[in-house]
Amino acid sequence: MAAAVAAPAVTAQPAAVAATALGTAEAGQFPNSSLYVGDLEHNVNEGQLFDLFSQVAQVVSIRVCRDQARRASLGYAYVNFSNPQDGNFFSPFIRFFGSCF
């Protein structure tokens, strides 16, 4: 059983939108899902998000979007899953448990 991970804090109710991109095996693409997570504190990093989301689903990659010049967080991130249903799974929970993120 994985140890509980402290969830990153946010300034407001986070926004979450799951976008599914379905490819075809013939084209060398595989189904994946990308989850937008917004309203993050500026000190939240990729490691914290990975620890949190990987407890429930297989995470392919995470990108905290940053200012190009200062490298400061812009307050949102994308979490990419290998299974399209995984991204859709999180949307209602993030909206309901917004104060936990």
C-alpha positions as a printed Julia matrix, in Angstrom:
101×3 Matrix{Float64}:
   0.0    0.0     0.0
   1.45   3.38   -0.94
   2.03   5.94    1.76
  -0.29   8.92    1.8
   1.1   11.92   -0.04
   0.37  15.47    1.0
  -1.55  17.06   -1.82
  -0.28  20.33   -3.3
  -2.17  23.4    -2.16
  -4.09  25.71   -4.48
  -5.38  29.22   -4.15
  -8.87  28.38   -5.41
 -11.0   25.52   -6.69
  -8.81  23.82   -9.31
 -10.07  23.39  -12.79
  -9.76  20.01  -14.43
 -10.53  19.12  -17.98
  -9.79  15.73  -19.5
  -9.04  15.62  -23.19
  -8.83  12.3   -24.94
  -6.78  11.88  -28.08
  -7.44   8.61  -29.83
  -4.97   7.47  -32.44
  -4.8    4.38  -34.56
  -2.37   1.52  -34.18
  -1.65   1.66  -37.91
  -0.35   5.21  -37.59
   1.87   4.21  -34.66
  -0.24   6.17  -32.18
  -1.88   4.83  -29.06
  -4.83   6.12  -27.05
  -3.85   8.59  -24.35
  -5.46  11.15  -22.12
  -4.34  14.56  -20.92
  -5.74  16.16  -17.77
  -5.53  19.94  -17.29
  -5.05  20.88  -13.62
  -5.37  24.59  -12.89
  -5.28  27.05  -10.01
  -2.11  25.5    -8.58
   0.09  27.24   -6.06
   3.26  28.49   -7.71
   5.42  26.17   -5.6
   3.73  22.96   -6.84
   6.14  20.88   -8.93
   6.02  17.86  -11.22
   7.17  15.48   -8.49
   4.29  16.39   -6.19
   1.74  15.94   -8.95
   3.29  12.64  -10.01
   3.18  11.32   -6.45
  -0.46  12.3    -6.15
  -1.86  11.1    -9.49
   0.26   7.95   -9.81
  -1.41   6.55   -6.69
  -4.54   5.95   -8.77
  -3.48   5.65  -12.41
  -0.42   5.09  -14.59
   1.07   8.51  -15.33
   3.0    8.87  -18.6
   4.24  12.43  -18.06
   3.54  15.67  -16.22
   4.26  19.21  -17.29
   3.93  22.21  -15.02
   3.72  25.16  -17.4
   6.29  27.84  -16.68
   7.2   31.36  -17.75
   9.97  31.08  -20.39
  12.11  33.88  -19.0
  11.82  33.38  -15.23
  10.91  29.64  -15.23
   8.26  30.48  -12.61
   5.12  28.34  -12.55
   2.09  29.75  -14.35
  -0.23  27.92  -11.94
  -1.4   25.09  -14.18
  -0.17  21.71  -15.39
  -0.97  18.83  -17.71
  -0.97  15.23  -16.46
  -0.8   12.63  -19.24
  -2.13   9.11  -18.78
  -1.69   6.05  -20.99
  -5.37   5.11  -20.67
  -8.07   7.59  -21.8
 -10.43   6.55  -18.99
  -7.86   7.56  -16.36
  -8.01  11.24  -17.26
 -11.8   11.2   -17.36
 -11.84   9.45  -13.98
 -10.2   12.41  -12.17
 -12.36  15.3   -13.41
 -15.29  14.94  -10.97
 -12.97  14.29   -8.02
 -10.87  17.37   -8.62
 -13.95  19.56   -8.82
 -15.48  17.98   -5.69
 -12.3   17.87   -3.59
 -10.88  21.18   -4.8
  -9.81  22.28   -1.34
  -7.52  19.23   -1.09
  -5.37  20.19   -4.09
